[in-house]
Amino acid sequence: MKTDARIIPIASAPKAALPTGDDFAAPLQGELLDRRQRRVRDLRISVTDRCNFRCVYCMPKSVFDDNYNFLPRKQLLSFEEIVRIAKVFVELGVEKIRITGGEPLLRRHIENLIEQLARLPVELTLTTNGSLLAKKARALKDAGLNRVTVSLDGIDDAVFKRMNDVDYAVGDVLDGIAAASAVGLAPVKVNCVVKRGSNDDQVLPLARHFRHSGHILRFIEFMDVGSSNGWRMDEVLPSAEVVARISAEFPLAAIDANYPGEVAERWRYTDGGGEIGVISSVTQAFCSSCTRIRLSTEGQLYTCLFAQGGHDLRATMRKGGGDEALRRAIAAVWRGREDRYSEIRTAATALPGSARIEMSYIGG
């Protein structure tokens, strides 16, 4: 099967030139702010564009088939390059680093990267589909990982297998969550992308399963990330409806965010059963407080999950640029940032086929 022509092959994805001129040369003094006065706080690092799942909202088989153009190994950032970039970001104000993919546990010796990043003064977390977590949890914890987030789009086995589309069982992921909790990678956050008509019947079963578990269940609105998932607005289940469904059986009360810019709206069970979160990037855009920046597995820097192009940091390093060159390049990119896609999303701009980077490449 040929790859869908609307999809941008990774090797030819649009790349933006690094800023030059006055922005690039400006002194690096004071807090690093973008054009909307948002500071850089969170760095997401994708370590692989490959995944062993084929989730229908992220890497559908119709596109990510045996002929899909994944990155060759030589194009990936080395661990040393990733750590070097991460150090510069920490100097510029980053407080949290999240390792993503694809599926990051597919990257060989990922615990070695974790060990190096754990020496930085940041919160270090990782997002995974959980299928390999039972085998890796102890090594990740010993390497210095603070916490994991696990994707789980249904608690019913048939629904979950339909969503991941490669016949992985719920039990595999639940075993991974249990292993992560047992070694101290807690609290485990469990993320469910809700697609109306596909898995929205799993909202209450998931809530029932994870109440009193000590884990934090979060529901994410189905988003128009990339160009391959066939996104339609009528398949979005608004977070307000998710909260209403759960609260009808288990009353909920709103609680404050953990920190400014937190994307999840938090709710607690009034009977002490723990908390849930909802992420409403479609129906309640939070662009105004977004502090995230993303580094792709080949060293492209993206200032928005819905970006059309990146800025090439790998070239800066491999052409001999020092840490100061990286600092100025990163600062110039962030200072020029004015993204607010979710605030201006319309039926026209959200049409599948618009040229945006795939979520499996940039990380969630």
N, C-alpha and C positions, 0 to 999 in steps of 0.2 A: 504494500500500500504506500502511495506517495504521501509525503508530508503535505498538509494543507498549505496551499500557496499563500494564504493570508498570514501565516505565522512567520515571524522573523526568525530564521535560523540564528542560533546564538553567535556563531562565528561572524555573522554579518549584521548583528544588532546595531542600531544607530548609536554612535558614540559622539559626545560633544567634546570639543576642544576645551582644555583647561583655560580658565579665565586668564587674561593678560592685561597689561596696562595698569591703570591707577589702582584698581581693586587688588591686583596681585602684589603690587609694590607697597601697599599701605602697611604701616607699622602694626605689629601684632600686640596691641596694648588693650587692656581692659577685657571685659566679657565679650565673647564671640557671639554676635547676634546676626540674624538674617534681616531681610528687608521688612519683615513684619514683626521685628523685635522678639523673635523666638530664639532661644539659646540652644546649642547642641548639647544633648544630655545622653542620648541612647545611640549606640552603634550596633548595628546588626551585621554580622559577618557570615556570608554564605560560603561554605567550604566544599560544596559539590552541587552540580546541577542535576545529578542523578537521584532516582528514588526507586524503591522496590514496590511502591504502591502506584496505582493509576487512578487516583481519586477524580471523580467526574468533574469537580469544580476547579481542579488544579492541573492535572496531567492526564486528560482523557486519552484513552487508547487510540481514538480516531486520529489524533495528532502525534502523540508520543509513542510511536510504534517502533518496530525494529529498524526503520530507516531514518529515525530522527537524528538530527545532527548535534549530538552531545559534544561537549568540549574535550579535546584530546588532553592527556595528562600534562603535556609540556606547557599548555596555556594556563594551567591553574597556578594561583599564587602558592608559593612554598610556605611552610609554617613560619620560617624565618621572616619572610616578607609580610605575612599577616601580622606577626608580633610587632614588627617594626612600625607598621601603619597604626596598629592599636596603641602603641606607646605615644605616638604623636597625638592621636585623638585624646588620650587621657590628659596630656599636657594642655590641650585646648578646651578641656572642661567636661569630657565624657565621664559619666559616673557608672554607666551600666553597659555591659557588652553581652549580646546574645548570639550564640552560635546557631546557624540555621543551615538549610540546604535549598533544594532537594532534601534528602534524608541525611543529616550530618553524620550519623553513625555508620554510614557506608564509607566514609573517608578513612583510609587506613591509618592506624595509630593516632586516632583523634585525641586520645587521652594525652599524648605527648604535647599537642597544641594546647590543650586545657592546662597542663602543668605550667607551661610558659606564660600563658595569659593570666593565670591565677596569681602570679607574682605582682601584677599591677594592682593599684588601689582602687578596684572597681568591684561592683557586683557582677558575677559571672554566671550566666544561665545558658540553657540549651533547649531548643525546641525539637521534638522528635515525634515520629509516628508510633513509637513505642515497641515496634516489632522486634528490635534487637536490644532493647533496654535491659531486659532481665540478665543478659550476658555481660552487659557493659556497665551496669550501675555502680558496682563496687570500684572498678578502675576509674570511672569518672569522678566519683567522690574522693578517692584517694589522691587523684591528680589536682583536686582543689575546686571542682565545680560546686557552686552554691545551691543550684536549684534546677529542676527540669519542668518544662511544659510539654504535655503529651496531647496529641490530637486524637480524638475519639468521636466519630460521627454517628454513633449509635451503640446501644447496649444490646440490642437484639442482633443475634449472629447473622441472620439473613439480610437485614438492613445494612449492617456494617460491611458485609462482604460485597453487597451491591454498590456501596459507596466507594470502597477501596478498589474494587473491580479486579482483584488478583487473588481472591479467595483466602485472605488472611482472616483468622478467627478473632473474635473479641477477646477470647481467653489469652491470646498471645500478648495483647496490649495490657490487659488487666494484670498479667504476671509481671510485666515491665513496671507498671505503676507500683505494684506491691514491693518489688525489688528496690525501686528508687526510694520509696518511703522507708524501707527497712534499713538502708544504709545512711539515711539522713539527708537525702535530697528533697527536703520538704520545706513548706507545704508544696505538694505537687499540684500544679495547675493543669486542669483537663479542659481542652478546648474542643468545642463542637461547632462546626460550620453548619448552619441550618439552611436548608434549601427546601422551600415550600413544595410539597407534593412528592418529595424524595425521602426526607428523613425528619420532617417536622413532627411526626408521630413519636419521635424518640425523646422529645423535650421532657415530658413527665417521667418516663422510665429512667432517664439519666438522673433526673433530680432525685427520684426515690433511691436510686442506687448509691449516690454519693453523699446524701445527707448523713451527718454524723460520722463521716469517714475521715475527716481532717483534711481532705483535699478540697480544692477550690474549683468548682465547675463553672465554665464560662461559655456563653453562647455568642457566636459571631454571625452577623448578617452576611448572607451570600453576596460577594462583591464582584464587580466587573474588572477584576485584575487580569491583565494580559488580553489576549485576543482569541483564546482557544476554548473557553468554557461555555460559550453559548449563553452568556448572561442575559436574563430578562428581569425587568423590575417586578413582574407578577410572581416571580419565584423567590422574592425576598420576603421573609417573615420578619416584620419589624420587631425590634427588641421589646417594645412596649407590650406586644402581644405575648412574647415569651414570658415576660414577668407576670402578666395577667394570668396566663395558664397555670404557672407554678403557684402563684399566690392564692389561686382559687382552692388549691388543695393544701398548700403549706404557706400560711401567711408570711409575707416578706415586709421588711422595713428597710428603707434606703440608709446607707451609711456613707461617711465621707471618703474621698479618695485618699490613697496612701501618700501621694505626692502630686504637686502641680504637673499637669500634662498627662496624668494616667489616663489611658484610653478606655479602660473598662469602668463602666458604672457599677458600683458595688451595692449588693443587697444582702441582708442577713435574714435567716429564718428566725421568727420571733420566739420559737420554742427552743432556741439554742442549738439548732441542727447544723450550724456552720454558715457559710456564705456562698453566694453565686455572683457571677458577673455577667454583664452583657456589653458587647462591643457593637456600636451602632454607626458604623462608618458610612452607611447609605442614608439612613433616615435622620440621623442627628450628627452631622459632620463635626469633627473636632480638630479641623485643620488649624484653627487659631492658636492652639496650644501644642501643636506637634513639635517634638524635640528629637525626632528620629532621623538617622541617616543610614544608608545601607551600602555595604561593600560586597560586590559580586565575587564569585569564586575566581574570576580572571582579573580582578583588580579594577573594575569599573565602579565609580562612586555615584550613587543615586540619591537624590534629595527627596524623592517621593515614591511610594509604593506603586503609583500609577504613572511613573515616568516613561518617556519615550526614548530617552538617551542618557548615557552616563558620561563620567569624566575619568580619563584613563590615568590612574595612579601607577599601574604596573609599568607603563612606559617611562614615567618619571624615574622610577627606581632602577629599571634595567638599563637606562641610558646613563646611569651614574649619578643621578640626583641625590643629594644628601638629605638628612632629616629636615634641615631648614627649608629646602625646596619643597618637601612634602608638607611641612607646616604651612607655608605660604599658599600652596596649591589648595589644600583643604580649606584654609581660612577664606580664600577667594571664592571657592564654590559655595560655602555656607553664607558668606556675606551677600552673594548674589541671589540667594534662594528666596523665592516668593510663591512657592507652590501652595495651591488651595483647591486641588481638583475636586474633592468631595463636596466643597461648598458651592461649586459652580456646575456640578454634574447636571446634565440634562438628558433627555431621551436621545438627542442627536449625538452628544459627545460620548455617551456610554454604549453606542452600538458596537457589537462584536465586529472585528475587522479593522477597527482603529489600531494604529501601530503602537502598542504598548508592550513593555517588557513582561514576560511571563513570570508568574509568582514562583514557579519552581526554580527559576534562575536567580531571582533577586532575593528570595526568602520572604517569609510572610511578614 
